[in-house]
């Protein structure tokens, strides 16, 4: 009878120990603060995205070109009217 009791207890303890060890699961990895994989498109504000910056720069350039073209047209009209 002692043999069966010892056998039962030893099997029970052997089965219980690995279950307790895995009960917590794996350790959670801490958040990487290095910023090695920066993705600007994850930012919430659209004005900070590179494509938005390029669009603003293009719009400014287009505005400058239109302004210069209007100025040139006014100058040419003045020259035609003086003759």
Residue pairs with C-beta under 8 A, 6 or more apart in sequence:
40 48
40 49
40 50
41 49
43 49
46 52
47 53
